[in-house]
Amino acid sequence: MSDTGDESFDAETVLVILSSCLWVGAGSPKYSHLRTLAVMKRYAAFFEAANYTFTPQDLTKNFGTRPSDAPLFIEKMGGEDNMIQILLSIVEVEAYLPHPRNDGIVLPLFIALTAMTTIAVALRMWSRYKVAGSIQSFDYLTGAAYLMTVAWGGIAVYHSNSNGVWAAFWDMSWDTLRENYRITFILNVLYPWAMLLIKVSLCLFYYQMTAMTWIRWGCLATGSITFANTIAGFFVPIFSCRPTNYWDHLFESPCKVDRRAASIAVGAIYILTDVATWALPMPLIFQLKLSTKQRILAFCTFGIGSVACVASGFRLDAVIKFTKYSSQSSSTLLIDAWTIIEMNIALLCACAPAVRALVMYYVPKLFPNFGATPTKNSTQDTKATDTTKSQPATKVTATNGTEKS
């Protein structure tokens, strides 16, 4: 391992260090409250005191390793000699390890976007009641999606707080890492259902908005693919590892499915359905008899969905970087941040048409002359009035029917 600075650590070396942090943290319950790098220092001191020899029983006695895990722990580290060499080397280069911090962006994002979507959903419901005359099934789905999005964001905020300020594994305790695994699992299980509710509500809205057969088939296809992807995204995290709480059984290699590939596949399919959901209403705009200005406004209204597509892409990029493991990407909080953006922007997209209808309904009532074009008669009357006002006033007195200046 290099001792010339953090920029000299190659990807393979960083992966070895991060993996060692996980094994040391999981295999040392006695010191689960200490950051893993501090626990490694205790191992280095133990190896030196024991003349660089130890047994599985020594790990149980000195570090609280479960008797069933001790041999597996040593095996994961490549044997006794390799374990000693790796941990001593990591301690030696401690001064050169980077210490990236979490930027604390999750809470501000959650507050700002939740405020925006709360207003948007409320306006949507009022619009459906006041303008459309009734709240329909897809509106209730949007309401459910809003509640799911808020719940997801709240858990993400808790995740951010429990993670602390440090992003690299060697700066975290096993208690923190274990809690991160648990919360990440919960978020991964809830995410597909929030996306399903948002997209199905949009597909139902588009389906009822038009009689065009191919657009209706597009809505059905997009909804079906989203539903199938949601089922996959829900069950893969649950059944890919046995038992489900795999973070408590790391040495037993409980995960038999490539969770990285599954996460990337699910995320990629959601991006495709995002694009489809955004593109579905576009042909309708060309079918409507609108002025150029109105057509542009309609494109902007439905075009909000393109931002959700971009957010989905950045989220998938964060997932890929996390699964590669590096000192800069060993935290899942960036995934949380992009997911909050993705879900809330998708909700805003779902509410935009109804909010626009509400604005078009109230503007003429509040501003009767807004956008009015003067008629020919009104223009002539205005000119006549202006001419009258421009003439000088004349003093007159009436005496026996005669006028005097």
C-alpha positions as a Markdown table, in Angstrom:
| # | Residue | x | y | z |
|---|---|---|---|---|
| 1 | Met | 0.0 | 0.0 | 0.0 |
| 2 | Ser | 1.3 | 3.4 | -0.9 |
| 3 | Asp | 2.3 | 5.9 | 1.7 |
| 4 | Thr | 2.6 | 8.9 | -0.6 |
| 5 | Gly | -0.9 | 10.3 | -0.2 |
| 6 | Asp | -4.5 | 9.5 | -0.8 |
| 7 | Glu | -4.2 | 10.3 | -4.5 |
| 8 | Ser | -1.8 | 7.3 | -4.9 |
| 9 | Phe | -4.3 | 4.7 | -3.6 |
| 10 | Asp | -5.6 | 2.8 | -6.6 |
| 11 | Ala | -9.1 | 1.4 | -6.9 |
| 12 | Glu | -8.1 | -2.1 | -5.8 |
| 13 | Thr | -6.3 | -0.9 | -2.7 |
| 14 | Val | -9.2 | 1.2 | -1.7 |
| 15 | Leu | -11.5 | -1.7 | -2.2 |
| 16 | Val | -9.3 | -3.9 | 0.1 |
| 17 | Ile | -9.3 | -1.2 | 2.8 |
| 18 | Leu | -13.1 | -0.7 | 2.6 |
| 19 | Ser | -13.7 | -4.5 | 2.7 |
| 20 | Ser | -11.4 | -4.9 | 5.6 |
| 21 | Cys | -13.3 | -2.2 | 7.4 |
| 22 | Leu | -16.5 | -4.1 | 7.0 |
| 23 | Trp | -15.0 | -7.4 | 8.1 |
| 24 | Val | -13.3 | -5.8 | 11.1 |
| 25 | Gly | -16.4 | -4.0 | 12.1 |
| 26 | Ala | -18.7 | -7.0 | 11.8 |
| 27 | Gly | -16.2 | -9.3 | 13.5 |
| 28 | Ser | -15.6 | -7.1 | 16.5 |
| 29 | Pro | -18.9 | -6.7 | 18.5 |
| 30 | Lys | -16.9 | -5.6 | 21.6 |
| 31 | Tyr | -15.8 | -2.4 | 19.8 |
| 32 | Ser | -18.8 | -1.8 | 17.6 |
| 33 | His | -19.1 | 1.7 | 18.9 |
| 34 | Leu | -15.6 | 2.7 | 17.7 |
| 35 | Arg | -14.7 | 3.8 | 14.2 |
| 36 | Thr | -13.4 | 0.8 | 12.3 |
| 37 | Leu | -9.9 | 2.4 | 11.8 |
| 38 | Ala | -9.6 | 2.7 | 15.6 |
| 39 | Val | -10.6 | -1.0 | 15.9 |
| 40 | Met | -7.8 | -1.9 | 13.4 |
| 41 | Lys | -5.3 | -0.1 | 15.7 |
| 42 | Arg | -6.4 | -2.4 | 18.5 |
| 43 | Tyr | -5.9 | -5.4 | 16.3 |
| 44 | Ala | -2.4 | -4.1 | 15.4 |
| 45 | Ala | -1.6 | -3.7 | 19.1 |
| 46 | Phe | -3.0 | -7.2 | 19.8 |
| 47 | Phe | -0.9 | -8.8 | 17.0 |
| 48 | Glu | 2.2 | -7.1 | 18.3 |
| 49 | Ala | 1.6 | -8.3 | 21.9 |
| 50 | Ala | 0.8 | -11.8 | 20.7 |
| 51 | Asn | 4.0 | -12.0 | 18.7 |
| 52 | Tyr | 2.0 | -12.0 | 15.5 |
| 53 | Thr | 0.2 | -15.3 | 16.2 |
| 54 | Phe | -3.4 | -15.8 | 17.1 |
| 55 | Thr | -6.3 | -18.3 | 17.1 |
| 56 | Pro | -10.0 | -17.9 | 16.4 |
| 57 | Gln | -10.5 | -18.2 | 20.2 |
| 58 | Asp | -8.3 | -15.2 | 20.7 |
| 59 | Leu | -10.6 | -13.1 | 18.5 |
| 60 | Thr | -13.6 | -14.2 | 20.5 |
| 61 | Lys | -11.9 | -13.4 | 23.8 |
| 62 | Asn | -10.4 | -10.0 | 22.8 |
| 63 | Phe | -12.8 | -8.6 | 20.3 |
| 64 | Gly | -16.1 | -10.4 | 21.0 |
| 65 | Thr | -16.2 | -12.3 | 17.7 |
| 66 | Arg | -18.9 | -14.9 | 17.7 |
| 67 | Pro | -17.3 | -18.4 | 17.8 |
| 68 | Ser | -19.0 | -19.4 | 14.6 |
| 69 | Asp | -17.8 | -16.3 | 12.9 |
| 70 | Ala | -14.2 | -16.3 | 14.0 |
| 71 | Pro | -12.9 | -18.9 | 11.5 |
| 72 | Leu | -15.0 | -17.3 | 8.7 |
| 73 | Phe | -13.6 | -13.9 | 9.6 |
| 74 | Ile | -10.0 | -15.1 | 9.3 |
| 75 | Glu | -10.9 | -16.8 | 6.0 |
| 76 | Lys | -12.4 | -13.6 | 4.6 |
| 77 | Met | -9.2 | -11.8 | 5.4 |
| 78 | Gly | -7.2 | -14.4 | 3.5 |
| 79 | Gly | -5.8 | -16.3 | 6.5 |
| 80 | Glu | -3.9 | -15.4 | 9.7 |
| 81 | Asp | -0.8 | -14.1 | 8.0 |
| 82 | Asn | -2.6 | -12.1 | 5.4 |
| 83 | Met | -5.0 | -10.7 | 8.0 |
| 84 | Ile | -2.0 | -9.4 | 10.1 |
| 85 | Gln | -0.3 | -7.9 | 7.1 |
| 86 | Ile | -3.4 | -6.1 | 5.8 |
| 87 | Leu | -4.4 | -4.6 | 9.1 |
| 88 | Leu | -0.9 | -3.5 | 10.0 |
| 89 | Ser | -0.5 | -1.9 | 6.5 |
| 90 | Ile | -3.8 | 0.0 | 6.8 |
| 91 | Val | -2.7 | 1.3 | 10.2 |
| 92 | Glu | 0.6 | 2.4 | 8.8 |
| 93 | Val | -1.0 | 4.5 | 6.0 |
| 94 | Glu | -3.7 | 6.0 | 8.2 |
| 95 | Ala | -2.3 | 9.5 | 7.8 |
| 96 | Tyr | -2.7 | 9.2 | 4.0 |
| 97 | Leu | -6.3 | 8.1 | 4.0 |
| 98 | Pro | -8.8 | 10.6 | 2.7 |
| 99 | His | -11.6 | 11.6 | 5.0 |
| 100 | Pro | -14.6 | 12.8 | 2.9 |
| 101 | Arg | -17.5 | 14.3 | 4.6 |
| 102 | Asn | -21.2 | 14.0 | 3.9 |
| 103 | Asp | -22.5 | 17.4 | 2.5 |
| 104 | Gly | -25.8 | 17.3 | 4.5 |
| 105 | Ile | -27.9 | 18.0 | 1.5 |
| 106 | Val | -30.7 | 15.5 | 2.2 |
| 107 | Leu | -32.5 | 17.6 | 4.8 |
| 108 | Pro | -32.6 | 20.9 | 2.9 |
| 109 | Leu | -33.7 | 19.0 | -0.2 |
| 110 | Phe | -36.5 | 17.3 | 1.7 |
| 111 | Ile | -37.8 | 20.5 | 3.2 |
| 112 | Ala | -37.7 | 22.5 | 0.0 |
| 113 | Leu | -39.2 | 19.9 | -2.3 |
| 114 | Thr | -41.8 | 18.7 | 0.2 |
| 115 | Ala | -43.1 | 22.2 | 0.6 |
| 116 | Met | -43.3 | 22.6 | -3.2 |
| 117 | Thr | -45.1 | 19.2 | -3.7 |
| 118 | Thr | -47.5 | 19.9 | -0.8 |
| 119 | Ile | -48.6 | 23.1 | -2.5 |
| 120 | Ala | -48.8 | 21.4 | -5.9 |
| 121 | Val | -50.8 | 18.4 | -4.7 |
| 122 | Ala | -53.2 | 20.7 | -2.7 |
| 123 | Leu | -53.7 | 22.9 | -5.8 |
| 124 | Arg | -54.3 | 19.8 | -8.0 |
| 125 | Met | -57.0 | 18.5 | -5.7 |
| 126 | Trp | -58.7 | 21.9 | -5.6 |
| 127 | Ser | -58.4 | 22.2 | -9.4 |
| 128 | Arg | -60.0 | 18.7 | -9.9 |
| 129 | Tyr | -62.8 | 19.7 | -7.5 |
| 130 | Lys | -63.4 | 23.2 | -8.7 |
| 131 | Val | -62.6 | 23.0 | -12.4 |
| 132 | Ala | -63.1 | 19.4 | -13.4 |
| 133 | Gly | -66.0 | 18.9 | -11.0 |
| 134 | Ser | -64.8 | 15.8 | -9.2 |
| 135 | Ile | -61.7 | 14.1 | -7.8 |
| 136 | Gln | -61.1 | 10.8 | -9.7 |
| 137 | Ser | -59.1 | 7.6 | -9.1 |
| 138 | Phe | -55.8 | 8.9 | -10.5 |
| 139 | Asp | -56.1 | 11.9 | -8.1 |
| 140 | Tyr | -56.3 | 9.6 | -5.1 |
| 141 | Leu | -53.3 | 7.7 | -6.5 |
| 142 | Thr | -51.4 | 10.9 | -6.7 |
| 143 | Gly | -52.4 | 11.7 | -3.1 |
| 144 | Ala | -51.1 | 8.2 | -2.0 |
| 145 | Ala | -47.9 | 8.8 | -4.0 |
| 146 | Tyr | -47.4 | 12.1 | -2.2 |
| 147 | Leu | -47.8 | 10.4 | 1.2 |
| 148 | Met | -45.3 | 7.7 | 0.2 |
| 149 | Thr | -42.9 | 10.3 | -1.1 |
| 150 | Val | -43.0 | 12.2 | 2.2 |
| 151 | Ala | -42.5 | 9.0 | 4.2 |
| 152 | Trp | -39.6 | 8.0 | 2.0 |
| 153 | Gly | -38.0 | 11.4 | 2.4 |
| 154 | Gly | -38.5 | 11.4 | 6.2 |
| 155 | Ile | -36.7 | 8.0 | 6.4 |
| 156 | Ala | -33.9 | 9.4 | 4.2 |
| 157 | Val | -33.5 | 12.4 | 6.6 |
| 158 | Tyr | -33.2 | 9.9 | 9.5 |
| 159 | His | -30.7 | 8.0 | 7.4 |
| 160 | Ser | -28.6 | 11.2 | 6.9 |
| 161 | Asn | -28.7 | 12.0 | 10.6 |
| 162 | Ser | -27.7 | 8.4 | 11.6 |
| 163 | Asn | -24.9 | 8.3 | 9.1 |
| 164 | Gly | -23.1 | 11.2 | 10.7 |
| 165 | Val | -20.6 | 13.6 | 9.0 |
| 166 | Trp | -18.2 | 11.0 | 7.6 |
| 167 | Ala | -18.6 | 9.2 | 4.3 |
| 168 | Ala | -15.8 | 6.6 | 4.3 |
| 169 | Phe | -16.1 | 3.3 | 6.0 |
| 170 | Trp | -12.9 | 3.7 | 8.0 |
| 171 | Asp | -14.4 | 6.8 | 9.7 |
| 172 | Met | -17.6 | 5.1 | 10.8 |
| 173 | Ser | -18.3 | 2.6 | 13.6 |
| 174 | Trp | -19.9 | -0.7 | 12.9 |
| 175 | Asp | -23.0 | 0.5 | 14.8 |
| 176 | Thr | -23.3 | 3.3 | 12.2 |
| 177 | Leu | -22.6 | 1.0 | 9.3 |
| 178 | Arg | -25.1 | -1.6 | 10.5 |
| 179 | Glu | -27.8 | 1.0 | 10.9 |
| 180 | Asn | -27.0 | 2.3 | 7.4 |
| 181 | Tyr | -27.5 | -1.2 | 5.9 |
| 182 | Arg | -30.8 | -1.5 | 7.7 |
| 183 | Ile | -32.2 | 1.9 | 6.6 |
| 184 | Thr | -30.9 | 1.4 | 3.1 |
| 185 | Phe | -32.8 | -1.9 | 2.9 |
| 186 | Ile | -36.0 | -0.2 | 4.0 |
| 187 | Leu | -35.6 | 2.7 | 1.5 |
| 188 | Asn | -34.9 | 0.2 | -1.3 |
| 189 | Val | -38.0 | -1.7 | -0.5 |
| 190 | Leu | -40.3 | 1.4 | -0.4 |
| 191 | Tyr | -38.8 | 3.2 | -3.5 |
| 192 | Pro | -40.5 | 1.0 | -6.1 |
| 193 | Trp | -44.0 | 1.5 | -4.7 |
| 194 | Ala | -43.7 | 5.3 | -4.6 |
| 195 | Met | -42.6 | 5.3 | -8.3 |
| 196 | Leu | -45.4 | 2.9 | -9.2 |
| 197 | Leu | -48.1 | 5.2 | -7.6 |
| 198 | Ile | -46.7 | 8.3 | -9.4 |
| 199 | Lys | -46.4 | 6.7 | -12.8 |
| 200 | Val | -49.7 | 4.8 | -12.7 |
| 201 | Ser | -51.6 | 8.0 | -11.7 |
| 202 | Leu | -50.1 | 9.8 | -14.7 |
| 203 | Cys | -50.9 | 6.9 | -17.1 |
| 204 | Leu | -54.5 | 6.8 | -15.9 |
| 205 | Phe | -54.8 | 10.5 | -16.4 |
| 206 | Tyr | -53.4 | 10.3 | -19.9 |
| 207 | Tyr | -55.6 | 7.3 | -20.6 |
| 208 | Gln | -58.8 | 9.1 | -19.7 |
| 209 | Met | -57.7 | 12.4 | -21.3 |
| 210 | Thr | -57.7 | 11.0 | -24.9 |
| 211 | Ala | -59.5 | 8.5 | -27.1 |
| 212 | Met | -56.4 | 8.0 | -29.3 |
| 213 | Thr | -56.0 | 4.2 | -29.4 |
| 214 | Trp | -52.2 | 4.1 | -29.7 |
| 215 | Ile | -51.7 | 6.5 | -26.8 |
| 216 | Arg | -54.0 | 4.4 | -24.6 |
| 217 | Trp | -52.0 | 1.3 | -25.5 |
| 218 | Gly | -48.9 | 3.2 | -24.6 |
| 219 | Cys | -50.4 | 4.1 | -21.2 |
| 220 | Leu | -51.3 | 0.4 | -20.6 |
| 221 | Ala | -47.8 | -0.8 | -21.7 |
| 222 | Thr | -46.0 | 1.8 | -19.6 |
| 223 | Gly | -48.1 | 1.0 | -16.6 |
| 224 | Ser | -47.6 | -2.7 | -17.0 |
| 225 | Ile | -43.8 | -2.4 | -17.3 |
| 226 | Thr | -43.7 | -0.1 | -14.3 |
| 227 | Phe | -45.8 | -2.6 | -12.3 |
| 228 | Ala | -43.6 | -5.6 | -13.3 |
| 229 | Asn | -40.4 | -3.5 | -12.5 |
| 230 | Thr | -41.9 | -2.6 | -9.1 |
| 231 | Ile | -42.5 | -6.2 | -8.2 |
| 232 | Ala | -38.9 | -7.0 | -9.2 |
| 233 | Gly | -37.5 | -4.0 | -7.3 |
| 234 | Phe | -39.5 | -5.0 | -4.2 |
| 235 | Phe | -38.8 | -8.7 | -4.0 |
| 236 | Val | -35.2 | -8.8 | -5.2 |
| 237 | Pro | -33.9 | -7.0 | -2.0 |
| 238 | Ile | -36.1 | -9.2 | 0.2 |
| 239 | Phe | -35.1 | -12.6 | -1.3 |
| 240 | Ser | -31.6 | -12.0 | -2.7 |
| 241 | Cys | -30.2 | -12.5 | 0.8 |
| 242 | Arg | -31.2 | -15.1 | 3.3 |
| 243 | Pro | -31.7 | -14.2 | 6.0 |
| 244 | Thr | -33.0 | -10.7 | 5.0 |
| 245 | Asn | -31.0 | -9.0 | 7.7 |
| 246 | Tyr | -27.8 | -10.0 | 5.9 |
| 247 | Trp | -25.8 | -7.3 | 7.6 |
| 248 | Asp | -25.9 | -9.4 | 10.8 |
| 249 | His | -24.6 | -12.5 | 8.9 |
| 250 | Leu | -21.9 | -11.1 | 6.6 |
| 251 | Phe | -19.4 | -13.9 | 7.2 |
| 252 | Glu | -21.9 | -16.5 | 6.1 |
| 253 | Ser | -22.1 | -15.0 | 2.6 |
| 254 | Pro | -25.9 | -14.7 | 2.8 |
| 255 | Cys | -26.5 | -13.0 | -0.6 |
| 256 | Lys | -26.7 | -15.4 | -3.5 |
| 257 | Val | -28.0 | -12.9 | -6.1 |
| 258 | Asp | -26.0 | -10.1 | -7.7 |
| 259 | Arg | -27.7 | -7.2 | -6.0 |
| 260 | Arg | -25.6 | -4.7 | -7.9 |
| 261 | Ala | -26.8 | -5.9 | -11.3 |
| 262 | Ala | -30.4 | -6.1 | -10.0 |
| 263 | Ser | -30.3 | -2.5 | -8.7 |
| 264 | Ile | -28.8 | -1.2 | -12.0 |
| 265 | Ala | -31.4 | -3.1 | -14.1 |
| 266 | Val | -34.4 | -1.9 | -12.0 |
| 267 | Gly | -33.0 | 1.7 | -12.1 |
| 268 | Ala | -32.5 | 1.6 | -15.9 |
| 269 | Ile | -36.0 | 0.3 | -16.5 |
| 270 | Tyr | -37.4 | 3.1 | -14.4 |
| 271 | Ile | -35.5 | 5.6 | -16.6 |
| 272 | Leu | -37.1 | 4.1 | -19.7 |
| 273 | Thr | -40.6 | 4.3 | -18.1 |
| 274 | Asp | -39.8 | 7.9 | -17.1 |
| 275 | Val | -39.1 | 8.8 | -20.7 |
| 276 | Ala | -42.2 | 7.0 | -21.9 |
| 277 | Thr | -44.4 | 8.7 | -19.3 |
| 278 | Trp | -43.0 | 12.1 | -20.3 |
| 279 | Ala | -43.4 | 11.5 | -24.0 |
| 280 | Leu | -46.9 | 10.0 | -24.0 |
| 281 | Pro | -48.9 | 13.3 | -23.8 |
| 282 | Met | -46.7 | 15.2 | -26.4 |
| 283 | Pro | -48.7 | 14.0 | -29.5 |
| 284 | Leu | -51.9 | 15.4 | -27.8 |
| 285 | Ile | -50.5 | 18.9 | -27.9 |
| 286 | Phe | -50.2 | 18.7 | -31.7 |
| 287 | Gln | -53.8 | 17.5 | -32.0 |
| 288 | Leu | -55.2 | 20.4 | -30.0 |
| 289 | Lys | -56.1 | 23.7 | -31.8 |
| 290 | Leu | -53.8 | 26.0 | -29.8 |
| 291 | Ser | -52.0 | 29.2 | -30.5 |
| 292 | Thr | -48.2 | 29.2 | -30.6 |
| 293 | Lys | -48.1 | 30.7 | -27.2 |
| 294 | Gln | -50.5 | 28.2 | -25.7 |
| 295 | Arg | -48.7 | 25.3 | -27.4 |
| 296 | Ile | -45.4 | 26.4 | -25.9 |
| 297 | Leu | -47.0 | 26.6 | -22.4 |
| 298 | Ala | -48.5 | 23.2 | -22.9 |
| 299 | Phe | -45.0 | 21.8 | -23.8 |
| 300 | Cys | -43.5 | 23.4 | -20.7 |
| 301 | Thr | -46.3 | 22.1 | -18.5 |
| 302 | Phe | -45.8 | 18.5 | -19.6 |
| 303 | Gly | -42.0 | 19.0 | -20.1 |
| 304 | Ile | -41.4 | 19.1 | -16.4 |
| 305 | Gly | -41.2 | 15.3 | -16.6 |
| 306 | Ser | -37.9 | 15.6 | -18.6 |
| 307 | Val | -36.3 | 16.9 | -15.4 |
| 308 | Ala | -37.4 | 13.8 | -13.6 |
| 309 | Cys | -35.8 | 11.7 | -16.3 |
| 310 | Val | -32.5 | 13.6 | -15.7 |
| 311 | Ala | -32.8 | 13.0 | -11.9 |
| 312 | Ser | -33.4 | 9.3 | -12.6 |
| 313 | Gly | -30.2 | 9.2 | -14.6 |
| 314 | Phe | -28.2 | 10.8 | -11.9 |
| 315 | Arg | -29.7 | 8.5 | -9.3 |
| 316 | Leu | -28.6 | 5.5 | -11.3 |
| 317 | Asp | -25.1 | 6.9 | -11.7 |
| 318 | Ala | -24.9 | 7.3 | -7.9 |
| 319 | Val | -26.0 | 3.7 | -7.5 |
| 320 | Ile | -23.4 | 2.4 | -9.9 |
| 321 | Lys | -20.6 | 4.5 | -8.2 |
| 322 | Phe | -21.7 | 3.2 | -4.7 |
| 323 | Thr | -21.6 | -0.4 | -5.8 |
| 324 | Lys | -18.1 | 0.1 | -7.1 |
| 325 | Tyr | -16.9 | 1.2 | -3.7 |
| 326 | Ser | -14.4 | 4.0 | -3.3 |
| 327 | Ser | -13.6 | 6.4 | -0.5 |
| 328 | Gln | -15.8 | 9.0 | -2.1 |
| 329 | Ser | -18.8 | 6.8 | -2.9 |
| 330 | Ser | -19.1 | 4.5 | 0.1 |
| 331 | Ser | -22.1 | 6.5 | 1.4 |
| 332 | Thr | -25.6 | 6.0 | 0.0 |
| 333 | Leu | -26.7 | 9.6 | 0.9 |
| 334 | Leu | -26.1 | 10.8 | -2.6 |
| 335 | Ile | -28.5 | 8.1 | -3.8 |
| 336 | Asp | -31.0 | 9.4 | -1.2 |
| 337 | Ala | -30.7 | 12.9 | -2.4 |
| 338 | Trp | -31.2 | 12.1 | -6.1 |
| 339 | Thr | -34.2 | 9.9 | -5.2 |
| 340 | Ile | -35.9 | 12.7 | -3.3 |
| 341 | Ile | -35.4 | 14.9 | -6.3 |
| 342 | Glu | -36.7 | 12.3 | -8.7 |
| 343 | Met | -39.8 | 11.5 | -6.8 |
| 344 | Asn | -40.8 | 15.1 | -6.0 |
| 345 | Ile | -40.2 | 16.3 | -9.6 |
| 346 | Ala | -42.3 | 13.4 | -10.8 |
| 347 | Leu | -45.1 | 14.5 | -8.5 |
| 348 | Leu | -44.8 | 18.1 | -9.7 |
| 349 | Cys | -45.1 | 16.8 | -13.2 |
| 350 | Ala | -48.2 | 14.9 | -12.3 |
| 351 | Cys | -49.8 | 18.0 | -10.8 |
| 352 | Ala | -48.7 | 20.5 | -13.4 |
| 353 | Pro | -51.7 | 20.1 | -15.9 |
| 354 | Ala | -54.3 | 20.5 | -13.1 |
| 355 | Val | -52.5 | 23.5 | -11.6 |
| 356 | Arg | -52.4 | 25.1 | -15.1 |
| 357 | Ala | -56.1 | 24.5 | -15.5 |
| 358 | Leu | -56.7 | 26.2 | -12.1 |
| 359 | Val | -54.7 | 29.2 | -13.1 |
| 360 | Met | -56.6 | 29.5 | -16.4 |
| 361 | Tyr | -59.9 | 29.2 | -14.5 |
| 362 | Tyr | -59.2 | 32.0 | -12.0 |
| 363 | Val | -57.2 | 34.5 | -14.0 |
| 364 | Pro | -60.2 | 35.8 | -16.0 |
| 365 | Lys | -62.2 | 36.1 | -12.8 |
| 366 | Leu | -59.5 | 38.0 | -10.9 |
| 367 | Phe | -58.3 | 40.0 | -13.8 |
| 368 | Pro | -61.2 | 40.6 | -16.2 |
| 369 | Asn | -59.2 | 42.7 | -18.6 |
| 370 | Phe | -56.1 | 40.3 | -18.6 |
| 371 | Gly | -55.2 | 39.6 | -22.2 |
| 372 | Ala | -58.2 | 41.5 | -23.6 |
| 373 | Thr | -57.8 | 42.9 | -27.1 |
| 374 | Pro | -59.4 | 46.4 | -27.7 |
| 375 | Thr | -62.2 | 46.5 | -30.2 |
| 376 | Lys | -62.5 | 49.1 | -33.0 |
| 377 | Asn | -65.4 | 51.0 | -31.3 |
| 378 | Ser | -63.6 | 51.0 | -28.0 |
| 379 | Thr | -60.5 | 52.4 | -29.7 |
| 380 | Gln | -62.5 | 55.2 | -31.4 |
| 381 | Asp | -64.3 | 56.0 | -28.1 |
| 382 | Thr | -60.9 | 56.2 | -26.4 |
| 383 | Lys | -59.6 | 58.6 | -29.0 |
| 384 | Ala | -62.7 | 60.7 | -28.8 |
| 385 | Thr | -62.4 | 60.9 | -25.1 |
| 386 | Asp | -58.7 | 61.8 | -25.3 |
| 387 | Thr | -59.6 | 64.6 | -27.9 |
| 388 | Thr | -62.2 | 66.0 | -25.6 |
| 389 | Lys | -59.9 | 66.1 | -22.7 |
| 390 | Ser | -57.2 | 67.8 | -24.7 |
| 391 | Gln | -59.5 | 70.8 | -25.6 |
| 392 | Pro | -59.1 | 73.9 | -23.4 |
| 393 | Ala | -61.9 | 74.7 | -20.9 |
| 394 | Thr | -64.2 | 77.7 | -21.6 |
| 395 | Lys | -65.8 | 79.8 | -18.9 |
| 396 | Val | -69.5 | 80.5 | -19.7 |
| 397 | Thr | -72.3 | 82.3 | -18.0 |
| 398 | Ala | -75.9 | 82.2 | -19.0 |
| 399 | Thr | -77.9 | 85.4 | -19.0 |
| 400 | Asn | -81.2 | 85.5 | -20.8 |
| 401 | Gly | -80.1 | 82.8 | -23.2 |
| 402 | Thr | -76.8 | 84.6 | -24.2 |
| 403 | Glu | -73.2 | 83.5 | -23.6 |
| 404 | Lys | -70.5 | 85.9 | -22.4 |
| 405 | Ser | -66.8 | 85.2 | -22.4 |
